[in-house]
């Protein structure tokens, strides 16, 4: 039986999940109880919409040549292929089917759910497991021009041009969907920082964690906000020991009302982890060989 898939509009989780694919007859979404909520972000059933994805393999690339690009003016140029960038493209295409759209991204623009990056280690998922549609397929489906593995070097807003590592591109309207930048302690050198904000970064840390014949590691996670606590839990579930550090006195202190954080203090201890609240990282020693 073919069951229509539904996507959470808050975080992108899809029902039924891949882990349920072994079930020959998953429950249809409409038959789920009204109390059903997204297991990833917790929003209710009303926040889900049917997912219509054409995953036909072999789609032709839409990557444009940069030759004479300075003479071409696309109606909209979107920089960044994360959730924000693709959501803008989906909204634009729904309202104006014929508007010209170019997507510029440093990666391959694959469509996947970024929240899964902080829960996929314990599930032993590969980067390819997380991809629900390649950038090429998604670009063809949305009828846009894709410039993957392209870096924007500078923006000339007066003349409405972008300078990239592949040449110059003109634009009519520009959307910068670049995401947030983490607050990294100054004591860390750039080469010592693990970035798990995309599939490539996830792949690297997954390989590093499995490097020493799969031996469990003791890992320090700096920052006990939403992402930090999710990653700490994922690493613990994967069998690693975690020390979670934060400048606040409790996990998620900046996200919850005053009466709530003290309850979260119990969670790291139940997971056999260590939480160090009120700690500001001021110095870091050299990383061990392999990164952990």
C-alpha positions, 0 to 999 in steps of 0.5 A: 500500500502506498502511503502519502508522505507528510512533511513537518513545516517547522523542521522538515521531518517526514512521516512515515520516517525512513526507520519505519520503511520496514513496516509493510503497512504504515498508518496513513497520516489522516488516521493518526490520532489528533494528539500526534506531534512531530518527534523531532520538534514537537509541533502538532499534526496541523503543522504537517502538509502532504509531500509531493516529491518527484525523485526521478533519477537521471535529471539533467543538471541546470547549472548555468555557464558563467560565460556572458553571465554579466549580461544576464539579469535573473529576476531573483538570485538566492544565495544559500541552499539551506532550509531558508533558501529553498523555502524562499524558492518554493514560495516564489515559484508557487506565486510566480511560475515564470519568474527567473530564479538562480540559486547559488550555494557552496555545496551541492544544494541537496535537499535534506532536513538540517535538524537531522544532522544533530540526531543522525550519529546515533542512528548510524545514518550516512549523509546520503541517507539524509538526502531526500532529493539531490540539488540537481533534481530539486532545481529541475523540479523548481525550474531554477538555475543552480550554481552549486559549489560556487562562492560569492566573493563580493556584492555590488548593490549599486550595480546589482552584481555578484562576484563569484569564484566562477565569474560575475552575475547580475541580479534583479532581486537578491535574497541572502539566506546564509543562516546564523554564525556560531559564537566561537570562543576566541581561543580556538583556531579555525582549523580546530573547529568542527562544523556540522552545518552541512552534509560534508561537515557531518560526514567528516565528524562521523568518520573521525568518531569511527576512526579509532576502531570505533572506540567511544570518545569523551567529547566536550560540547560547548553551548547548551542551547537547542543544538548543543543539547541535541548533539550531546544527547545524540553522541551519548546515544551513540555510546560516547561520554559527553561533557556539556559546558555553558555560560548559563547555569542550566541547559536551555536557560535562554529558551525556557522560563525561569522555573523550567531550566532546573528540571533540565539539570537532571537530564545530563545526569540521567544520561551519565553526562557531565554538565558544567554551568557558569563556565566560559571557555578561555583556553583550549589545549591542542586537539588530539590526533584525529580530532578527539 
